[in-house]
Amino acid sequence: MTPDDDKDPPLTEPIVISDAFVEGIDIERIDGDVRLIGWVTHAEEHRIVARLVLPDSVCRALVRDLRKALSGGH
């Protein structure tokens, strides 16, 4: 095993996926995973525009990376 074997593979986008702008996030815990439900406000309701299900380890890494990004780190 070489040192390069531990690196993440490159991020590619073979199909263009539109960005989803959200005004709020609801969080649900489902069978050990975390579901993020993104919504926007329209008239008098919140409309779901995105759902993302994360395994626990990915969710914890996201929280860590968000803290780092919001504090000005890389």
MOPAC internal coordinates of N, CA, C and O (Angstrom, degrees):
PM7 1SCF
backbone

  N    0.0000 0     0.00 0     0.00 0    0    0    0
  C    1.4560 1     0.00 0     0.00 0    1    0    0
  C    1.5257 1   108.25 1     0.00 0    2    1    0
  O    1.2310 1   120.94 1   -48.69 1    3    2    1
  N    1.3398 1   115.82 1   131.31 1    3    2    1
  C    1.4620 1   120.53 1   179.01 1    5    3    2
  C    1.5180 1   109.57 1   -97.64 1    6    5    3
  O    1.2310 1   119.82 1   -16.91 1    7    6    5
  N    1.3446 1   117.96 1   163.09 1    7    6    5
  C    1.4740 1   120.28 1   177.84 1    9    7    6
  C    1.5296 1   112.46 1   -58.01 1   10    9    7
  O    1.2310 1   119.92 1   151.63 1   11   10    9
  N    1.3369 1   117.76 1   -28.37 1   11   10    9
  C    1.4649 1   120.05 1  -179.38 1   13   11   10
  C    1.5202 1   112.48 1   -71.51 1   14   13   11
  O    1.2310 1   119.51 1   161.68 1   15   14   13
  N    1.3274 1   118.53 1   -18.32 1   15   14   13
  C    1.4579 1   121.92 1  -179.47 1   17   15   14
  C    1.5249 1   112.21 1   -66.64 1   18   17   15
  O    1.2310 1   119.68 1   156.36 1   19   18   17
  N    1.3376 1   118.22 1   -23.64 1   19   18   17
  C    1.4589 1   121.58 1  -178.56 1   21   19   18
  C    1.5213 1   112.98 1   -85.92 1   22   21   19
  O    1.2310 1   119.41 1   172.73 1   23   22   21
  N    1.3215 1   118.74 1    -7.27 1   23   22   21
  C    1.4599 1   121.41 1  -177.76 1   25   23   22
  C    1.5242 1   110.54 1   -79.33 1   26   25   23
  O    1.2310 1   121.25 1   -30.57 1   27   26   25
  N    1.3321 1   115.21 1   149.43 1   27   26   25
  C    1.4621 1   119.94 1   175.40 1   29   27   26
  C    1.5175 1   109.72 1   -67.03 1   30   29   27
  O    1.2310 1   120.10 1   -33.68 1   31   30   29
  N    1.3338 1   117.40 1   146.32 1   31   30   29
  C    1.4636 1   119.29 1   175.08 1   33   31   30
  C    1.5253 1   109.78 1   -67.88 1   34   33   31
  O    1.2310 1   119.78 1   -18.23 1   35   34   33
  N    1.3321 1   118.03 1   161.77 1   35   34   33
  C    1.4607 1   119.90 1  -179.66 1   37   35   34
  C    1.5312 1   111.49 1   -65.26 1   38   37   35
  O    1.2310 1   121.05 1   -29.11 1   39   38   37
  N    1.3069 1   115.60 1   150.89 1   39   38   37
  C    1.4623 1   122.42 1   177.68 1   41   39   38
  C    1.5246 1   107.78 1   -86.78 1   42   41   39
  O    1.2310 1   120.29 1   -58.08 1   43   42   41
  N    1.3315 1   117.06 1   121.92 1   43   42   41
  C    1.4659 1   121.10 1  -179.38 1   45   43   42
  C    1.5219 1   109.57 1  -123.08 1   46   45   43
  O    1.2310 1   120.66 1   -15.87 1   47   46   45
  N    1.3134 1   116.34 1   164.13 1   47   46   45
  C    1.4654 1   121.57 1   179.21 1   49   47   46
  C    1.5284 1   108.43 1  -137.15 1   50   49   47
  O    1.2310 1   120.24 1  -101.50 1   51   50   49
  N    1.3530 1   117.14 1    78.50 1   51   50   49
  C    1.4594 1   119.69 1  -177.86 1   53   51   50
  C    1.5265 1   112.65 1   -65.74 1   54   53   51
  O    1.2310 1   120.45 1   152.76 1   55   54   53
  N    1.3257 1   116.75 1   -27.24 1   55   54   53
  C    1.4651 1   122.02 1   174.73 1   57   55   54
  C    1.5222 1   106.43 1  -122.12 1   58   57   55
  O    1.2310 1   120.26 1   -51.64 1   59   58   57
  N    1.3231 1   117.11 1   128.36 1   59   58   57
  C    1.4610 1   120.37 1  -179.27 1   61   59   58
  C    1.5286 1   108.99 1   -68.96 1   62   61   59
  O    1.2310 1   121.48 1   -56.25 1   63   62   61
  N    1.3236 1   114.76 1   123.75 1   63   62   61
  C    1.4626 1   121.26 1   179.67 1   65   63   62
  C    1.5256 1   107.70 1  -112.46 1   66   65   63
  O    1.2310 1   120.76 1   -53.28 1   67   66   65
  N    1.3208 1   116.15 1   126.72 1   67   66   65
  C    1.4693 1   120.59 1  -179.40 1   69   67   66
  C    1.5209 1   110.80 1   -67.03 1   70   69   67
  O    1.2310 1   121.00 1   -34.80 1   71   70   69
  N    1.3220 1   115.70 1   145.20 1   71   70   69
  C    1.4572 1   120.81 1   173.36 1   73   71   70
  C    1.5211 1   108.48 1   -71.31 1   74   73   71
  O    1.2310 1   120.83 1   -34.61 1   75   74   73
  N    1.3214 1   116.02 1   145.39 1   75   74   73
  C    1.4618 1   121.07 1   176.90 1   77   75   74
  C    1.5241 1   108.23 1  -108.93 1   78   77   75
  O    1.2310 1   120.20 1   -64.77 1   79   78   77
  N    1.3246 1   117.22 1   115.23 1   79   78   77
  C    1.4596 1   121.91 1   175.20 1   81   79   78
  C    1.5203 1   107.58 1   -84.92 1   82   81   79
  O    1.2310 1   120.29 1   -49.84 1   83   82   81
  N    1.3207 1   117.05 1   130.16 1   83   82   81
  C    1.4614 1   120.97 1   178.67 1   85   83   82
  C    1.5221 1   109.91 1  -126.07 1   86   85   83
  O    1.2310 1   120.97 1   -29.48 1   87   86   85
  N    1.3158 1   115.74 1   150.52 1   87   86   85
  C    1.4642 1   121.89 1   176.38 1   89   87   86
  C    1.5198 1   111.86 1  -100.99 1   90   89   87
  O    1.2310 1   120.77 1   166.88 1   91   90   89
  N    1.3113 1   116.14 1   -13.12 1   91   90   89
  C    1.4630 1   120.20 1   179.35 1   93   91   90
  C    1.5105 1   110.68 1  -161.91 1   94   93   91
  O    1.2310 1   121.25 1   -17.10 1   95   94   93
  N    1.3233 1   115.21 1   162.90 1   95   94   93
  C    1.4629 1   122.30 1  -179.27 1   97   95   94
  C    1.5268 1   108.63 1  -132.38 1   98   97   95
  O    1.2310 1   120.84 1   -49.10 1   99   98   97
  N    1.3164 1   115.99 1   130.90 1   99   98   97
  C    1.4607 1   121.34 1   167.90 1  101   99   98
  C    1.5259 1   106.63 1  -103.04 1  102  101   99
  O    1.2310 1   120.65 1   -32.34 1  103  102  101
  N    1.3192 1   116.36 1   147.66 1  103  102  101
  C    1.4579 1   121.29 1  -177.70 1  105  103  102
  C    1.5217 1   108.61 1  -123.31 1  106  105  103
  O    1.2310 1   121.06 1   -49.95 1  107  106  105
  N    1.3411 1   115.58 1   130.05 1  107  106  105
  C    1.4597 1   121.45 1   176.87 1  109  107  106
  C    1.5237 1   108.78 1  -125.45 1  110  109  107
  O    1.2310 1   120.65 1   -33.00 1  111  110  109
  N    1.3114 1   116.36 1   147.00 1  111  110  109
  C    1.4715 1   121.89 1   174.99 1  113  111  110
  C    1.5205 1   106.38 1  -104.76 1  114  113  111
  O    1.2310 1   120.31 1   -60.83 1  115  114  113
  N    1.3301 1   117.01 1   119.17 1  115  114  113
  C    1.4602 1   121.43 1  -176.08 1  117  115  114
  C    1.5310 1   108.78 1  -129.23 1  118  117  115
  O    1.2310 1   119.69 1   -65.74 1  119  118  117
  N    1.3084 1   118.19 1   114.26 1  119  118  117
  C    1.4699 1   123.08 1   174.91 1  121  119  118
  C    1.5307 1   113.34 1    47.75 1  122  121  119
  O    1.2310 1   119.85 1  -136.56 1  123  122  121
  N    1.3233 1   117.89 1    43.44 1  123  122  121
  C    1.4569 1   121.60 1   178.23 1  125  123  122
  C    1.5151 1   114.79 1    86.10 1  126  125  123
  O    1.2310 1   120.00 1   171.07 1  127  126  125
  N    1.3197 1   117.61 1    -8.93 1  127  126  125
  C    1.4632 1   121.75 1   176.54 1  129  127  126
  C    1.5249 1   109.20 1  -102.01 1  130  129  127
  O    1.2310 1   120.80 1   -13.47 1  131  130  129
  N    1.3144 1   116.07 1   166.53 1  131  130  129
  C    1.4573 1   121.78 1   177.60 1  133  131  130
  C    1.5230 1   107.71 1  -115.06 1  134  133  131
  O    1.2310 1   120.26 1   -52.09 1  135  134  133
  N    1.3265 1   117.10 1   127.91 1  135  134  133
  C    1.4585 1   121.87 1   177.49 1  137  135  134
  C    1.5265 1   108.43 1  -107.15 1  138  137  135
  O    1.2310 1   121.04 1   -56.28 1  139  138  137
  N    1.3276 1   115.61 1   123.72 1  139  138  137
  C    1.4576 1   122.08 1   174.32 1  141  139  138
  C    1.5263 1   107.28 1  -100.55 1  142  141  139
  O    1.2310 1   120.76 1   -52.72 1  143  142  141
  N    1.3254 1   116.15 1   127.28 1  143  142  141
  C    1.4583 1   121.59 1  -179.91 1  145  143  142
  C    1.5233 1   107.39 1  -117.12 1  146  145  143
  O    1.2310 1   121.02 1   -68.25 1  147  146  145
  N    1.3302 1   115.66 1   111.75 1  147  146  145
  C    1.4609 1   120.68 1  -178.89 1  149  147  146
  C    1.5165 1   110.64 1   -92.46 1  150  149  147
  O    1.2310 1   120.86 1   -40.88 1  151  150  149
  N    1.3289 1   115.96 1   139.12 1  151  150  149
  C    1.4528 1   120.12 1  -178.10 1  153  151  150
  C    1.5192 1   111.99 1  -138.80 1  154  153  151
  O    1.2310 1   121.23 1   -19.21 1  155  154  153
  N    1.3208 1   115.26 1   160.79 1  155  154  153
  C    1.4625 1   123.60 1   171.38 1  157  155  154
  C    1.5220 1   107.40 1  -124.55 1  158  157  155
  O    1.2310 1   120.77 1   -25.98 1  159  158  157
  N    1.3081 1   116.13 1   154.02 1  159  158  157
  C    1.4606 1   120.94 1   178.15 1  161  159  158
  C    1.5141 1   108.92 1   -91.09 1  162  161  159
  O    1.2310 1   121.06 1   -49.73 1  163  162  161
  N    1.3208 1   115.58 1   130.27 1  163  162  161
  C    1.4611 1   122.11 1   177.17 1  165  163  162
  C    1.5167 1   107.19 1  -136.68 1  166  165  163
  O    1.2310 1   121.41 1   -61.88 1  167  166  165
  N    1.3214 1   114.91 1   118.12 1  167  166  165
  C    1.4732 1   120.44 1  -175.29 1  169  167  166
  C    1.5251 1   108.26 1    56.33 1  170  169  167
  O    1.2310 1   120.07 1    61.14 1  171  170  169
  N    1.3244 1   117.47 1  -118.86 1  171  170  169
  C    1.4643 1   120.60 1  -177.13 1  173  171  170
  C    1.5228 1   112.66 1  -110.02 1  174  173  171
  O    1.2310 1   120.09 1  -150.74 1  175  174  173
  N    1.3319 1   117.44 1    29.26 1  175  174  173
  C    1.4477 1   119.37 1  -179.68 1  177  175  174
  C    1.5249 1   110.98 1  -142.33 1  178  177  175
  O    1.2310 1   121.19 1   -20.59 1  179  178  177
  N    1.3150 1   115.32 1   159.41 1  179  178  177
  C    1.4583 1   121.78 1   172.16 1  181  179  178
  C    1.5224 1   106.77 1   -98.68 1  182  181  179
  O    1.2310 1   120.42 1   -56.25 1  183  182  181
  N    1.3292 1   116.80 1   123.75 1  183  182  181
  C    1.4599 1   121.46 1   179.72 1  185  183  182
  C    1.5224 1   109.60 1  -104.40 1  186  185  183
  O    1.2310 1   120.81 1   -52.47 1  187  186  185
  N    1.3196 1   116.05 1   127.53 1  187  186  185
  C    1.4640 1   121.77 1   179.16 1  189  187  186
  C    1.5196 1   108.85 1   -70.45 1  190  189  187
  O    1.2310 1   120.91 1   -52.21 1  191  190  189
  N    1.3355 1   115.87 1   127.79 1  191  190  189
  C    1.4663 1   120.96 1   178.11 1  193  191  190
  C    1.5264 1   112.50 1  -119.57 1  194  193  191
  O    1.2310 1   120.11 1   169.35 1  195  194  193
  N    1.3381 1   117.39 1   -10.65 1  195  194  193
  C    1.4619 1   119.80 1  -179.64 1  197  195  194
  C    1.5219 1   110.24 1  -159.88 1  198  197  195
  O    1.2310 1   121.28 1   -34.19 1  199  198  197
  N    1.3202 1   115.16 1   145.81 1  199  198  197
  C    1.4639 1   121.92 1   171.95 1  201  199  198
  C    1.5158 1   107.55 1  -132.61 1  202  201  199
  O    1.2310 1   120.86 1   -38.68 1  203  202  201
  N    1.3217 1   115.97 1   141.32 1  203  202  201
  C    1.4535 1   121.48 1   179.71 1  205  203  202
  C    1.5275 1   107.61 1  -141.85 1  206  205  203
  O    1.2310 1   120.24 1   -54.82 1  207  206  205
  N    1.3136 1   117.15 1   125.18 1  207  206  205
  C    1.4684 1   121.31 1   178.43 1  209  207  206
  C    1.5223 1   107.95 1  -108.62 1  210  209  207
  O    1.2310 1   121.00 1   -53.45 1  211  210  209
  N    1.3371 1   115.70 1   126.55 1  211  210  209
  C    1.4603 1   121.97 1  -176.35 1  213  211  210
  C    1.5217 1   110.42 1  -121.33 1  214  213  211
  O    1.2310 1   120.29 1   -46.09 1  215  214  213
  N    1.3315 1   117.06 1   133.91 1  215  214  213
  C    1.4708 1   118.33 1   169.36 1  217  215  214
  C    1.5336 1   108.90 1   -63.23 1  218  217  215
  O    1.2310 1   120.73 1   -22.86 1  219  218  217
  N    1.3200 1   116.21 1   157.14 1  219  218  217
  C    1.4631 1   121.30 1  -177.08 1  221  219  218
  C    1.5243 1   112.04 1   -51.83 1  222  221  219
  O    1.2310 1   119.71 1   134.01 1  223  222  221
  N    1.3247 1   118.16 1   -45.99 1  223  222  221
  C    1.4692 1   120.83 1  -176.53 1  225  223  222
  C    1.5350 1   111.55 1   -64.93 1  226  225  223
  O    1.2310 1   120.15 1   143.20 1  227  226  225
  N    1.3083 1   117.31 1   -36.80 1  227  226  225
  C    1.4697 1   121.00 1   178.71 1  229  227  226
  C    1.5271 1   109.82 1   -69.99 1  230  229  227
  O    1.2310 1   120.61 1   140.78 1  231  230  229
  N    1.3194 1   116.45 1   -39.22 1  231  230  229
  C    1.4697 1   120.19 1   178.67 1  233  231  230
  C    1.5313 1   110.70 1   -63.81 1  234  233  231
  O    1.2310 1   120.16 1   137.74 1  235  234  233
  N    1.3207 1   117.29 1   -42.26 1  235  234  233
  C    1.4708 1   120.72 1   178.00 1  237  235  234
  C    1.5312 1   111.20 1   -64.23 1  238  237  235
  O    1.2310 1   120.38 1   141.12 1  239  238  237
  N    1.3274 1   116.87 1   -38.88 1  239  238  237
  C    1.4684 1   120.44 1   176.75 1  241  239  238
  C    1.5252 1   110.32 1   -65.95 1  242  241  239
  O    1.2310 1   120.18 1   142.60 1  243  242  241
  N    1.3260 1   117.26 1   -37.40 1  243  242  241
  C    1.4634 1   121.40 1   177.59 1  245  243  242
  C    1.5246 1   110.71 1   -62.62 1  246  245  243
  O    1.2310 1   120.23 1   134.07 1  247  246  245
  N    1.3218 1   117.17 1   -45.93 1  247  246  245
  C    1.4648 1   121.25 1   178.60 1  249  247  246
  C    1.5250 1   110.04 1   -59.59 1  250  249  247
  O    1.2310 1   120.34 1   134.66 1  251  250  249
  N    1.3282 1   116.96 1   -45.34 1  251  250  249
  C    1.4698 1   121.44 1   178.79 1  253  251  250
  C    1.5229 1   110.96 1   -60.40 1  254  253  251
  O    1.2310 1   120.56 1   133.24 1  255  254  253
  N    1.3381 1   116.54 1   -46.76 1  255  254  253
  C    1.4627 1   120.46 1  -178.08 1  257  255  254
  C    1.5279 1   111.96 1   -68.91 1  258  257  255
  O    1.2310 1   120.18 1   144.94 1  259  258  257
  N    1.3294 1   117.27 1   -35.06 1  259  258  257
  C    1.4731 1   120.08 1   176.26 1  261  259  258
  C    1.5218 1   111.33 1   -64.71 1  262  261  259
  O    1.2310 1   120.59 1   136.41 1  263  262  261
  N    1.3311 1   116.48 1   -43.59 1  263  262  261
  C    1.4797 1   119.69 1   177.44 1  265  263  262
  C    1.5130 1   111.09 1   -59.16 1  266  265  263
  O    1.2310 1   120.92 1   136.62 1  267  266  265
  N    1.3269 1   115.84 1   -43.38 1  267  266  265
  C    1.4554 1   120.98 1  -179.94 1  269  267  266
  C    1.5341 1   110.51 1   -64.73 1  270  269  267
  O    1.2310 1   120.37 1   134.71 1  271  270  269
  N    1.3231 1   116.90 1   -45.29 1  271  270  269
  C    1.4689 1   121.03 1  -178.46 1  273  271  270
  C    1.5347 1   111.37 1   -65.52 1  274  273  271
  O    1.2310 1   120.16 1   139.02 1  275  274  273
  N    1.3314 1   117.30 1   -40.98 1  275  274  273
  C    1.4546 1   121.04 1  -178.61 1  277  275  274
  C    1.5281 1   113.06 1   -72.44 1  278  277  275
  O    1.2310 1   120.60 1   158.35 1  279  278  277
  N    1.3349 1   116.47 1   -21.65 1  279  278  277
  C    1.4524 1   119.33 1   178.20 1  281  279  278
  C    1.5282 1   112.09 1   -88.31 1  282  281  279
  O    1.2310 1   120.94 1   179.51 1  283  282  281
  N    1.3217 1   115.81 1    -0.49 1  283  282  281
  C    1.4667 1   119.52 1   178.21 1  285  283  282
  C    1.5056 1   113.63 1    96.76 1  286  285  283
  O    1.2310 1   120.06 1  -179.51 1  287  286  285
  N    1.3339 1   117.49 1     0.49 1  287  286  285
  C    1.4648 1   120.88 1   177.79 1  289  287  286
  C    1.5149 1   110.83 1   -78.80 1  290  289  287
  O    1.2310 1   120.71 1     1.42 1  291  290  289
  N    1.3128 1   116.26 1  -178.58 1  291  290  289
  C    1.4747 1   120.39 1  -179.14 1  293  291  290
  C    1.4811 1   111.42 1  -101.99 1  294  293  291
  O    1.2310 1   120.10 1   180.00 1  295  294  293

